[in-house]
Structure formats: C-alpha cells, structure tokens
Amino acid sequence: MAVTGGKAAQTPPRRRSLAHRLLPDRGPRRTLATSIFVDALGSGMFMSSSVLYFTRVVHLPMSEVAFGLFAGAMVGLVAGVLGGKVADRWGARETQIAVMVFGTLFMGCYLLVDTFWSYLLVSMLIGVVFAADKSSKAPLIRGFSGNDPAGFRAYLRAATNLAVALGALAAGVAIQFDTAPAYLTLVVGRALSFAGCAMVLRRLPRPAPVPTPPLNGRWEALRDRPYLAATILNGLMSLHFAVPTFLLPLWIVDHTEAPRWLVSGVLILNTVLVITLQVVVSRNVNDSESAGRRMRWAGIAIAAGLGLMLAAKEPSTWVSAALLLTATAVYTLGELWHSAAAMEYSFGLAAPHAQGQYSGIFGLGGGVAEALAPVVLGALALGLGPPGWILLSAVFLAVGFLSRPVVAWALRTSPSAPTGPAVTT
C-alpha cells in the first residue's frame, strides 16, 4: 500500500457510471428490471398500433375490433387470478417464462388472423397472457425487492413507463408510413419482446420459497377483509386512468379552444412526469397508514386536476392550453400518489406465501375499472357536462378520504388482522 508522510494514501472513490446510477445493482434485481423493460417496450409498440393494424390491415370494422378487445379483457379478469394461483403453487419464475412463451406464440397468431372469429379467439388468448403476466410477476417483484421494496417497485413502474413511451415512439414511425409491412413489423416486434423477456428470465434465480401456514385456505385472498376493502377502493380510484388517454383528448378537441396538437402535448407531459417523479413520490410509502395518506392526497390532486380541465372549456386558445397543461401536471401528481398507495396495498397487505393469488384479486378490481372507465367518464363528463365533472371530482375526493379509515377498520376487525402495521418484506 502506498504511503505518504507515514499515512496511508486515501484512494478517491470511483465515480459511478451512468449505467450504475440508472440501473439496479447487478444481480436478480437488474435481471428482473431488464425483463420488465423488454416486455413493456413491446407493449408500447402494440398498444399504440393494434387498432390500426386490425382495421387497416386485417380490414375488420371498428365495432368488431372493440368487441374483441373487450372480450380479451373480460377473459383476462379470471385468468389473472388463476395465473397468480399457479405462480404461488408451481413457481413464479417458471410461470412467467411459460406466460412469455405463450405470449410469443399467440401474438404470432395475429399475423394469421383474417376473420372476426379468428381475431376473437386470438384476442381472448392474448387477454389470458396479459392478465397472467401481471399476477405471476408479482411474487418475483416481492421476492427480489431487497431492503427498499417501495423504492424498487417505484423504479420498476418508472422504467415500465419509459419503455412504453419508447415503444409508442417506434409505433409512431410505423404509423407514419401507414403500410401493411409497417404494421406487421410492430406485431412481430411485440412477439419478439415476449420471447426476449423469456430469455432474460432464464437468467433469474428462483426466489426463496415462502413458508405456507398449515391452515391457510385455497382462496384466502377472497376472505381477507382488509385486502378486499383496499381492492374495491383502488378499483374506484382507478377509473381516473382513462382521463389522459380517453377523456382529455375528446375534451380538448370537442369542448375547448385549445390547439389539437395539445392532445399529444398533455400525454407527453403526463408520461415525462411519471417517469421522472415516480421514485421520489413513492418514498416512505411502506405501510397501510402511509398508503392511506397518499390515497387522500391522490383524491385531492385528481379532483383539482379535473376542476382545471373543466375551467379550460370557455377561455381563449392559449389560456385554455395553459389551463390544460397545468391541469395535467396536477392530475399526474394524483396519479403518482395513487400508484404509490396502490403498490403498497397490493404487496403490503398480501400474505407473502400467496402474493400471486392476492395480486390476481387486486388486478381484478383494476381490470373492472379499466373496462368501465370509458363508459363512466364518457357518460358523466361528456354526457352531463359541468355537473358530471363535479360529480367525478367528488367521487375521487370521497375515495381518497375514505381509504385510510376503511382499510384501518378492516385491519382491526379482520379475524386474521396482523398485530402491527402491514409490512412489505
């Protein structure tokens, strides 16, 4: 060891590379994050272009395309619960790899679709894959979360949103070409993302097994009062996820003087804020109490964002645009707080040995909200006008303020209530 003046020379600490600052440390966490990023990249490509592929290449009418997507989502509601149960019983890593392999095969079948019935069948199979993917992934996320589970889950959500945005950009290039080969390339890209995810997951070790209590039931999540209460409340709050993708574009184009390009502007602002702020906003959300506070903040921010969107109806072009951009920023804060609370409820209140089953139940509530959101938001905000916007804001406020006391009550009165606050392992 080199010495200077009788004292050991201090070696300056090496600066961490950009990759080390942006990625989890080498090991299972980085492998899992990589697999999720690859999967989400393909998802962004397909979500942004699927409707155009089916209408412009397969030549299906929009009504049939919509019905196929709805059927796939409904089948997925049940498949998610079963997929989580399989992951708990047979291993989450093996289940995830199998789901990715089937995803590759079924997505490839979209290239062969030429009638409504073949499209409907494949859409239902893909719906099973999408739902089973989410619920079987949850035990892996829990198993490899490390010492900062809330931070790691927030990082994964930010990385997922970045990947979806990049996938959407790739889809935008293909959409600009507007040719059959371009759309077919996107479908192939989605299939390859499933395959790539499966290959990455092969490098992931099996998570440590979680002991199963001897008296646990077959479907214990359905008897867990605190978890069901959180699932219902989260489902109601999840209606807002259709605001930036469904309600706001229609509101901007048909009911305000703002320029039409602002539809893309608010979506980009929403995505950028989610990617950059999710980890920060999710700090210290590590039990049901903190999750309840974030749900309350979420209800306030979402209601305020909706109020600003409504206020953008009457003003001139640029005042309306400014109000809509401000509304999007405020709304996105609510979205971030809701996501942090929902992740804690989903993982922190779940029995560790049955995370897949519990996540399937939690996803069931979110899936119902996703299916109903366009109908509810359209009927209230676009159908009733200002009274509908006010009613929506009141619903989100009420859910936000009720979440903490309702979950606390369920924890106190549940026969299987823990002796302390819910802790994520």
C-alpha positions in Angstrom: 0.0 0.0 0.0 1.4 3.4 -0.9 2.0 5.7 2.0 2.6 9.4 2.1 4.1 11.0 5.2 3.6 7.8 7.2 -0.1 7.7 6.5 -2.0 5.6 4.1 -2.8 7.5 0.9 -6.6 7.7 0.6 -7.8 6.4 -2.8 -10.5 8.7 -4.1 -13.8 7.0 -4.5 -14.6 5.9 -8.1 -17.4 7.8 -9.7 -20.3 5.5 -10.6 -21.0 5.2 -14.3 -24.3 6.4 -15.8 -25.5 2.8 -16.1 -24.8 2.1 -12.4 -26.7 5.2 -11.4 -29.7 4.4 -13.6 -29.9 0.6 -13.1 -30.2 -1.6 -10.0 -27.0 -3.3 -8.9 -26.0 -6.4 -10.9 -27.9 -9.5 -9.9 -31.5 -10.6 -9.8 -33.0 -7.1 -9.4 -31.3 -5.9 -12.6 -32.3 -9.0 -14.4 -35.9 -8.7 -13.4 -35.9 -5.0 -14.3 -34.5 -5.8 -17.7 -37.1 -8.4 -18.4 -39.9 -6.0 -17.4 -38.4 -3.3 -19.6 -38.2 -5.5 -22.7 -41.8 -6.7 -22.1 -43.1 -3.1 -21.7 -41.2 -1.9 -24.8 -43.2 -4.4 -26.9 -46.4 -3.5 -25.1 -45.9 0.2 -26.0 -45.4 -0.7 -29.7 -48.6 -2.9 -29.8 -50.9 -0.8 -27.7 -50.3 2.3 -29.9 -50.9 0.5 -33.2 -53.2 -2.5 -32.6 -56.4 -0.9 -33.6 -54.9 0.5 -36.8 -53.5 -3.0 -37.6 -56.8 -4.7 -37.2 -58.8 -2.0 -39.1 -56.3 -1.2 -41.9 -54.5 -4.5 -42.5 -57.0 -7.2 -41.4 -59.9 -4.9 -42.5 -62.2 -5.5 -39.5 -64.8 -2.9 -38.7 -64.2 -0.9 -35.6 -67.1 -2.4 -33.7 -65.7 -5.9 -34.1 -62.2 -4.7 -33.0 -63.7 -3.1 -29.9 -65.7 -6.2 -29.0 -62.6 -8.4 -29.4 -60.6 -6.2 -27.1 -63.4 -6.2 -24.6 -63.7 -10.0 -24.7 -60.0 -10.3 -24.1 -60.1 -8.0 -21.1 -63.0 -9.9 -19.6 -61.4 -13.3 -20.0 -58.2 -11.8 -18.5 -60.1 -10.9 -15.3 -60.4 -14.5 -14.4 -57.1 -15.6 -15.9 -55.2 -13.2 -13.7 -56.4 -14.8 -10.5 -55.7 -18.3 -11.8 -52.3 -17.3 -13.1 -51.4 -15.9 -9.7 -52.5 -19.1 -8.0 -50.4 -21.2 -10.4 -47.4 -18.9 -9.7 -47.7 -19.4 -6.0 -48.0 -23.2 -6.3 -45.6 -24.1 -9.1 -43.1 -21.2 -9.0 -43.3 -17.6 -10.2 -40.2 -17.8 -12.4 -41.4 -20.9 -14.3 -44.9 -19.5 -14.7 -43.6 -16.2 -16.0 -41.4 -17.9 -18.6 -44.3 -20.0 -19.7 -46.5 -17.0 -20.0 -43.9 -15.2 -22.2 -43.6 -18.3 -24.4 -47.3 -18.5 -24.9 -47.4 -14.7 -25.5 -44.8 -15.2 -28.3 -46.9 -17.9 -29.9 -50.3 -16.2 -29.6 -49.0 -12.8 -30.7 -47.6 -14.5 -33.8 -51.1 -15.9 -34.5 -52.3 -12.3 -35.0 -50.3 -12.4 -38.3 -52.6 -15.2 -39.5 -55.9 -13.6 -38.5 -58.2 -12.9 -41.4 -61.8 -13.2 -40.0 -63.6 -11.9 -37.0 -63.8 -15.3 -35.3 -60.1 -16.0 -35.6 -59.4 -12.5 -34.3 -61.8 -13.0 -31.4 -60.1 -16.3 -30.4 -56.6 -14.9 -30.5 -57.7 -11.8 -28.6 -59.1 -13.9 -25.8 -55.8 -15.9 -25.7 -53.8 -12.7 -25.6 -56.1 -11.5 -22.8 -55.2 -14.5 -20.8 -51.5 -13.8 -21.4 -51.7 -10.2 -20.4 -53.5 -10.9 -17.1 -51.4 -13.9 -16.1 -48.3 -11.9 -16.8 -49.2 -9.3 -14.2 -50.2 -11.7 -11.4 -47.4 -14.1 -11.9 -44.8 -11.3 -12.0 -45.9 -10.0 -8.5 -44.2 -12.8 -6.5 -41.0 -12.2 -8.4 -41.1 -8.4 -7.6 -41.8 -9.2 -3.9 -39.1 -11.9 -3.8 -36.3 -9.7 -5.2 -37.4 -6.3 -3.7 -34.5 -6.2 -1.3 -34.3 -3.7 1.6 -36.2 -1.0 -0.2 -39.3 -2.7 -1.7 -41.3 0.5 -2.2 -38.4 2.2 -4.0 -37.8 -0.8 -6.2 -41.4 -1.1 -7.2 -41.5 2.6 -8.0 -38.3 2.2 -10.1 -40.0 -0.6 -12.0 -43.1 1.5 -12.7 -40.9 4.4 -13.9 -38.9 2.0 -16.1 -42.1 0.5 -17.5 -43.5 3.9 -18.4 -40.2 4.8 -20.1 -40.3 1.6 -22.1 -43.9 2.0 -23.1 -43.1 5.6 -24.3 -40.2 4.4 -26.4 -42.4 1.6 -27.8 -45.0 4.2 -28.7 -42.4 6.3 -30.5 -41.4 3.3 -32.6 -45.1 2.7 -33.3 -45.4 6.3 -34.4 -42.8 5.8 -37.1 -44.6 2.8 -38.4 -48.0 4.6 -38.3 -46.4 7.5 -40.3 -45.6 5.0 -43.0 -49.1 3.6 -42.8 -48.4 0.5 -44.8 -49.2 -3.2 -44.1 -45.5 -4.2 -43.7 -45.0 -1.4 -41.2 -47.9 -2.6 -39.0 -46.9 -6.2 -39.4 -43.4 -5.2 -38.2 -44.9 -3.9 -35.0 -46.8 -7.1 -34.3 -43.6 -9.1 -34.9 -41.8 -6.7 -32.6 -44.3 -7.4 -29.8 -43.9 -11.2 -30.3 -40.1 -10.8 -30.1 -40.4 -8.7 -26.9 -42.3 -11.7 -25.3 -39.5 -14.0 -26.5 -36.8 -11.7 -25.3 -38.4 -11.4 -21.9 -38.5 -15.2 -21.6 -34.8 -15.4 -22.5 -33.9 -12.8 -19.8 -36.0 -14.5 -17.2 -34.0 -17.7 -17.7 -31.1 -16.0 -16.0 -33.2 -15.1 -13.0 -32.7 -17.4 -10.0 -35.8 -18.9 -8.3 -36.9 -16.7 -5.4 -36.6 -18.2 -2.0 -39.7 -20.2 -1.0 -42.1 -18.6 1.5 -43.5 -21.0 4.1 -47.2 -21.6 3.8 -49.2 -21.6 7.1 -50.7 -25.1 7.7 -54.3 -23.8 8.0 -54.4 -21.4 5.0 -57.4 -21.8 2.7 -57.4 -22.4 -1.0 -58.7 -18.9 -1.9 -57.7 -17.0 1.3 -57.5 -13.7 -0.6 -61.3 -13.8 -1.1 -61.7 -13.9 2.7 -59.2 -11.2 3.5 -61.3 -8.3 4.5 -58.6 -5.6 4.6 -57.3 -6.7 1.2 -60.8 -6.8 -0.4 -61.5 -3.3 1.0 -58.3 -1.9 -0.5 -59.1 -3.7 -3.8 -62.5 -2.1 -4.0 -61.2 1.4 -3.1 -58.4 1.1 -5.5 -60.8 -0.1 -8.3 -62.9 3.0 -7.8 -59.9 5.3 -7.8 -58.5 3.6 -10.9 -61.3 5.0 -13.0 -59.1 8.1 -13.4 -56.5 6.2 -15.5 -58.7 6.8 -18.6 -58.6 10.5 -18.1 -55.4 11.2 -20.1 -56.0 8.6 -22.8 -59.7 8.8 -23.3 -61.5 11.8 -21.6 -58.9 14.5 -22.1 -58.3 14.0 -25.9 -62.1 14.2 -26.5 -62.5 17.2 -24.2 -59.6 19.1 -25.9 -60.8 18.5 -29.4 -64.6 18.8 -29.0 -65.1 21.2 -26.0 -62.2 23.6 -25.8 -60.5 26.2 -28.0 -57.0 24.7 -27.3 -55.0 23.6 -30.4 -55.4 20.0 -31.3 -51.7 19.2 -31.0 -52.1 19.7 -27.3 -53.6 16.1 -27.2 -50.1 14.8 -27.8 -48.6 17.6 -25.5 -50.6 16.6 -22.4 -49.8 12.9 -22.9 -46.1 13.6 -23.3 -46.2 15.8 -20.1 -48.0 13.1 -18.2 -45.5 10.4 -19.3 -42.4 12.5 -18.5 -43.7 13.4 -15.1 -44.5 9.8 -14.3 -41.0 8.6 -15.4 -39.1 11.3 -13.5 -41.1 11.6 -10.3 -42.4 8.1 -9.5 -39.4 7.0 -7.4 -39.4 10.3 -5.5 -43.1 10.4 -4.8 -43.1 6.7 -3.6 -40.5 7.3 -0.9 -41.7 6.4 2.7 -44.8 4.6 1.4 -44.2 1.4 3.4 -47.3 0.5 5.3 -51.1 0.8 5.1 -51.1 4.1 7.1 -48.7 5.9 4.6 -50.6 4.3 1.7 -53.9 5.8 3.1 -52.4 9.2 3.3 -51.2 9.0 -0.3 -54.6 7.9 -1.4 -56.1 11.0 0.3 -53.5 13.2 -1.5 -54.3 11.5 -4.7 -58.1 12.1 -4.4 -57.4 15.8 -3.8 -55.0 16.2 -6.7 -57.1 14.3 -9.2 -60.2 16.3 -8.2 -58.2 19.6 -8.6 -56.9 18.5 -12.0 -60.4 17.7 -13.2 -61.6 21.1 -12.0 -58.8 22.8 -14.0 -59.7 20.8 -17.1 -63.4 21.9 -16.8 -62.2 25.5 -16.4 -60.4 25.2 -19.8 -63.8 25.0 -21.6 -64.5 28.7 -22.0 -61.3 30.7 -22.3 -59.3 31.7 -25.4 -56.9 29.3 -27.2 -53.7 29.9 -25.2 -55.4 30.4 -21.8 -57.2 27.2 -22.4 -53.9 25.5 -23.3 -52.2 26.8 -20.2 -55.0 25.6 -18.0 -54.9 22.1 -19.6 -51.2 21.8 -19.2 -51.5 22.9 -15.5 -54.4 20.5 -15.0 -52.3 17.6 -16.5 -49.4 18.3 -14.1 -51.7 18.5 -11.0 -53.6 15.4 -12.2 -50.4 13.5 -12.7 -49.3 14.2 -9.1 -52.5 12.5 -8.1 -51.8 9.6 -10.4 -48.3 9.2 -8.9 -49.6 9.2 -5.3 -52.4 6.8 -6.2 -49.9 4.4 -7.8 -47.6 4.5 -4.8 -50.5 3.7 -2.5 -51.9 1.0 -4.7 -48.5 -0.8 -4.9 -48.2 -0.7 -1.1 -51.7 -2.1 -0.7 -51.2 -4.8 -3.3 -47.9 -6.0 -1.7 -48.0 -4.8 1.9 -51.5 -6.2 2.7 -50.9 -9.5 0.9 -49.9 -12.8 2.5 -46.3 -13.4 1.4 -46.9 -17.0 0.6 -49.8 -16.2 -1.8 -48.6 -13.0 -3.4 -49.7 -14.2 -6.9 -53.2 -15.0 -5.8 -53.6 -11.7 -3.9 -52.2 -9.7 -6.9 -54.7 -11.5 -9.1 -57.6 -10.4 -6.9 -56.2 -6.8 -6.8 -55.8 -6.8 -10.5 -59.4 -7.9 -10.8 -60.6 -4.7 -9.3 -58.3 -2.6 -11.5 -59.4 -4.6 -14.6 -63.1 -4.0 -13.9 -62.3 -0.3 -13.5 -60.4 -0.3 -16.8 -63.3 -1.8 -18.6 -65.9 0.5 -17.2 -63.9 3.8 -17.2 -64.6 4.9 -20.7 -68.4 4.4 -20.2 -68.4 6.1 -16.7 -66.2 9.0 -17.7 -68.0 9.5 -21.0 -71.5 9.4 -19.5 -70.6 11.8 -16.7 -68.1 14.3 -18.0 -69.0 14.3 -21.7 -72.7 13.5 -21.3 -73.7 15.6 -18.3 -71.2 18.4 -18.8 -70.1 20.5 -15.7 -72.3 18.6 -13.2 -70.7 15.4 -14.4 -67.2 16.8 -13.9 -68.2 17.9 -10.4 -69.6 14.5 -9.6 -66.5 12.8 -10.8 -64.3 15.1 -8.7 -66.5 14.3 -5.6 -66.1 10.6 -6.2 -62.4 10.7 -6.3 -62.3 13.0 -3.2 -64.5 10.6 -1.3 -62.5 7.6 -2.2 -59.3 9.3 -1.2 -60.6 10.4 2.2 -62.3 7.1 2.9 -59.3 4.8 2.0 -57.3 5.2 5.2 -60.2 4.8 7.7 -61.8 2.0 5.8 -58.6 -0.1 5.5 -57.8 0.7 9.1 -61.2 -0.5 10.2 -60.9 -3.7 8.1 -57.5 -4.4 9.7 -58.9 -4.0 13.2 -61.9 -6.2 12.6 -60.5 -8.9 10.4 -60.1 -12.3 12.1 -56.7 -12.6 10.5 -55.6 -9.0 11.3 -51.9 -8.6 12.0 -50.7 -7.3 15.3 -48.9 -4.3 13.8 -48.9 -2.3 10.6 -48.7 -4.1 7.3 -45.0 -4.6 6.4 -43.7 -5.4 3.0 -40.9 -7.9 3.1 
